[in-house]
């Protein structure tokens, strides 16, 4: 997953429906589909395809709350804007915590994408799998990200475009290879197992949708464009993920669980060893592109909360001579560095899902609060919307109960730190 770049934020309505679709697809498709197929297959076998589809449909249901709110409120900012508007005098604090966790979500995403990059690099250069080398390479990349952000992201657009194209090309190539494999070897797959914990893990592959409303203020007719785009994007991504998972299962069968880089391994099975190298190189550029883009967007969002929105103390919005928010950059990438050297990819994935769930809850509750607000446009109408949103809340609550105690502890600590910052912000109190 990834966030739409801050380059898209602004006041001129320049993003067409097609542009929003591409932005959304690029925002959702991240490292998950390249690294998680084996983990999902180990849990549920062929049922992992169903788990992905069900997770996608469930996320689409959650996305409906964003779509309905976007049709009423076209401000950029997404979840925290909705919460800030919905909860009256308490709304500023709820909006702050939502935005605070949104920033933390970006931090974890940087760490997860870097962990994914190092895992992929280890498939090409085995010595990277050694702990000391792993940490050294991670710190070099972290230093490079800080330098790019502090000096100015002049190469960001180029990296973004290349990485976006490559990940789509890789997935299409793998799906095509799967079709060829089936035509020559026939279709032989194991019986599906029960869909269990992999359902929750599969949510990670779709969490990027929640960042699309951040760019609402840059879209043409956002009240119509964003809701339709969210639905179209989710259906396209569900189809791509489902076919990619099925392809890796068909090609690798039970060997899938032993593969760290299943997509590359599946491609190599069909086209030879050179295929694995090509696929890994494409994955590396794609994943690094996401990490670079998110490392740029996340500090900007933090600085925006401090300057434009005044939800964070002014210190977080301080900039250097190049206009880069250096405090936010060091804090964001510094914490991401600690996470990437101390946490596993799967742990970071689950932490991202948990943080995303917190944003989903406040957004759905905001919809319940604002759906009949006479000061807002009517927005789109969804049949049985209260029932569907209630079901979404129950589903999220159920999935959160399976989170580990460490995940809960980290979430509580992040919330407490945010509360202290909020309470001690003298600017907000007018001092």
N, C-alpha and C positions, 0 to 999 in steps of 0.2 A: 504494500500500500504506500501511497504517497500523497502529499498535500499539493493542491494546485499552487503554482508559484505566486509569490507576492507580486510578480510582474503583472498579474491579471487584475490586481485590485485597483480601484480608482472610481471615477465618476462617469467616464464616457462609456456608453453602451456599445461595445464593439464585438462581443462574442455572439456569433450566430448559433442556431440550434445545432448545426453540424459540429461547430467548434466545441460546444459544450459537451457533446457526445464523446468526441475524441479526448477532451480534457478528463472526463469522467472515467473512461476506459483506462487511460494512462494512469489516473490516480488510484484505481483499485488494484490493477495487476502489478504485483510486486514480487518479492522473493518467495512468497509462500508456495506458489504453484511449482516453483523449481525445486524446492527442498522438502516439502511436506508430503508428497504422494506416498512415499514409503511408510512414513509414520501413520498416515491415515489407513493405508492398506493393512498394516500390522494389527490395527484395532478392529477393523471390520471387513477385511477382504474386499470382495466386489461391492459390498455394502457401502464402502467408502465413497463410491460415486453418488449413491443416494444421500449420504451424509453431506456431501458438498452441495448437492442440489437443494436439500432441505435447509442447510445453513444459508444458502443464497436466497431462497424464498422467504425465510424468516427475516433475513436482513432487509429484503425488499419490503416486508411488512413494516419493519421499523423505519425504513426510508420514507414510507408514506407519511409519517408524522412530520418529517423534514419537508416533504413536498407540500403538505397542506399548510404548514407554517410559512414556507417560502412564498406561497401564493397570496399570503396576507401581509408579510413583512419582507421587503426586498433589500433591507440593509445587509451589507457584507458582514460576516462574522459567524454565521451559523448558530450553533447550539447556545453559545453564551449570550448572544443577542436575544434569542427567544426567551431564555430564562430571565434575563435582566428585565425584559418587558413584562413578563407574566406575573411575577410574584410581589408586586407592590413594594412596600418599604423594605421588605426582606429580599427583594429581587436583586439589589446591587450585590449582596453577599452571595446569593445563589449564582448570579451571573459571573461573579468573580471566581468562585470555586469551579464553575464549569469551564471558564476560560483558562484557569490555572491548570486543571487537569488536561485541557486541550493542549496546552504547552507541554505538559509532562508526557502526553501521548506522542508528541513530536520528538521529544528527547529519546523515549524508548524506541521509537521507530528508527531513528538514526543508529542506535546501538544494535537493533535487530538486523538492519540492512548491512551494517559493517560485519556483524557476526556471520551473516549469510555470505558476504563477499569473501571473507577469510576461509569459510568452509569450501566454497567453490574454488578458491585459489589453491587450497590444499589438494584438490582433485587434480590439479595441473602441476603443482610443485609440492610433492609430499612433505618436504621438510617443514612447510608451514604448519603442519599438524602438531609439531613439537611445541610445547607450551611456551618456552622462551621465545622462539621465533614468532609464534602467533601473537604474543603480546607486543613484541618489537614492531612487527609490521602494522599492528593495530595503532600503535602510538604514532608511527610515521604518517599513516593516513589521517589520523586525528589532527596532527600538526598541519598537514596540508589543507584540511578543511578549514581550520582556524585562519590560516594565511589567506586562503581564497576569500573567505568572508570579510576579513579585516581590510584587505587591499581593495577588494571589489570583485564581484562575481562576473567578470567580463566573458568568461568561457562557459557560463552556466547554460545559456540558450543552446549552444552547440552540443554540450554534453547531454542536455535534456532531450533534444531532438533525436540524437543518435541512439540513446538508451531506450527511448520510447519505441522507436522503429524496430530495434533489435529484439526486444522481448516479444513483440507481436510476431515478427518473422520466425523466431525460434519456435514459438508455440504452434504456428501454422505448419512449419516444417515437420515438427514431431507428429502432429495429427495426421498430416499427409503420409508420413512414414508408417504410421499405424494402419492407415487404410491399405497401403501397399502390402504390409506384413500380413494383414488378414486375407487379402486376395491370393497370396502365395502359400500361406500356412494354415488358413482356416481360422475359425474363431473358437478358442478353447480357453475358458476361464473357470475359476473355482466358484463354488457356491457362496453366495453372500452370507456373512456373519451378522450378528446383531450390531446395529449402529449404537455406539456407546459414547465414550469420552471424546472420540474423534469429531463428533458433532460440534462440540464447543471449540475444539482446535480449528475446525474448518471456518469458523467465523472470522478468524484472522485474515483469511484470504479476501474478505469483502469489506473490511472496516474502512477502507479508504473513501467510501462513498460520502462519509460525513463531512469531509473537507470540501466537497463541491459547493455547498451553499456559501462558503467563505467568499466565493467569487460572484455572488449574486448581483452585486451592484455594478458589475461590468458586463452583464448580459443584456441582450435585447429582450424586452418584455419578460423580465425574470419571473413574474407571477404566473406566466404560462410556460415559459421555456424550461425553467428548473424542474417543476414537477414531472413534466413529460420526459425530460432528459434523464432524470433519476430512474424512472421505470425502464426506459429503453436500455440505458447503460447496464442496469442490474441484470436484465434478461440476456443481453449479449455476453456479459462476463460469466454468468451461470453456464451458458452453453459452451463457452471456451474452456472453462475449468472442468466441466463434466467430461467433455471429449478428451481433454489432455489427461485426466485421471484414468479414463477408460483405456486410452492408448498405452500408457505406461504399464497398466495391468496386463493388457493383451500381449504386449511385447516381452515383458520381463517375468510375468507370472509370479511364482512364489519367490523368485530372486529379488523382487522389488523391495522387500523388507530389509535386505542387506545393502542396498544402494544408498549412499549419502547424497548422490546427485542423480536421482532417478531419471529426470528428463534427458540429461546428457547420456546416461547409460542406455536408455531406450533408443535414442537416435543412433548411438554407436552400434547397437545390435543390428540395425537395418543397413546403415551405410558404411560401417567399418570404423576402425579406431580413429581415423581422421575426423569422423563425425563427432566423436566425443570432445576432441580438442576444439573444434569449431564451436560446438554448443557451449562449452565452458567459457571460451573467450567471449562469446556473445552474452552469456549470463553475467560475467564479470563486469562488462561495460554497462549492461542494463542495471544491475544491482547498485553499482557505484554511482550511476547517474541518479538513481533514486536517493541515495544517501546524500549526495551533493545538494540536490534540490531541496530536500527536507532540512538539511543543515542551514540552508539559506532562508527558507520560509519560517522556520520555527523561531529564531531570534527576532525576526521582523514582527511576527505576531506578538511576541512578548513585549517588544518595544512599543507596538501599537497599543497594547493594553495599558502601558504606562503613560503614553503621550496623548494619543487621540481619544482614548476611552477613559483615562484617569482611574483605572481599576487597580493599577499597580503603582508603587512609589516611583517618583520621577527618575530615580537613579537607574532603574532598569531600562530607561529610554535614552540614556546618554550615548552620544555618537562621537566618533573620532573625526579627523580631518577629511576622511574619505566619505563621511556620512554613514559609516557602518555602526550599528548599535553594539559597541564593543563589550559592554557589560553583559548584555543578553547573549552575545556570541560565546564569550568565555564560560558563562554559567551553563548554557545549553550544551555545548560540545564537551565541556569538562565533565559534566554529569554523565553524558553519553559514553565518554571514555571509560569512566569507572564501571558502568554497567557492562560494556562490551568485554572488558577483561575479567569480569567477575561472574557474569551470568551466561548460561547456555542459551542457544538460539531458541529452543523450545520454551524455556522459562520466560524469555523476553516476549515470545509470541503470546503466552498466556497472560502476561502482565499487560500487554497491549489490549487484548480482548477485554480484560477486566476494566481497564481505564475507559475503553470505548463504551462499555455497558453503562458506566456512570453517566456519560454524556447522553446516551440514549434515554435513560430514565428521566433526566431533567427535561429533555426535549419533549418526550411524550406527555409528561405532566404539564409542561407549558402549553401544549396543544389543548389539553382538557381545560385549562384555565382561560385560554384566549379564543376558543372556537366560537363563542357567542359574543365576543367583545364588539360593542356597537361602534367603537372608534376606529375599527380596522375594516378593510374590505372583506366581503363575504368569502372570497377565495374559492378553491375547488371543493366540491362536495363528494364525499366518498360514502357509498352505502354501507350501513352498519359500522361506521367509523369508530364509535365508542367501544363496540364489542371487540373489534379488531385490535384497537390500541390497548384495551384491557388485557387481551390475550397476549399481546407483545410484552406488556409489563410482567405478567405472570411467567412467561418464558424466560425473560431476562433474569428475574428473581431466582427462578429454578436453576439456571445455568451458573449464577453467581455462587450458589451454595456449594458447588463442586470445586471452587477455587481453593488453593492451598492456604494454610494459615500465614505463610510468608507473603503471599500476594495481598492478603487482607492487611497484614501489618504494614507493608509498604504503602498501601493506599491510605491507611490511617495516618501514617507519618507525613505523607505528602499533604493530606488535608489539614493536619495540624500546623505544619509549616506555613501553608497558605493562610490559615486563619490568623496566625501571629502577624504575618506581613500585612494582612488586611487591617487588623486591629491597630497596628502601630503606624499606619500611614497618616502622618500629620497633615498632609496636603488635603486629604479627603475630609478631615475634620475641620479644615479651614484655619489651622494654626500657622 
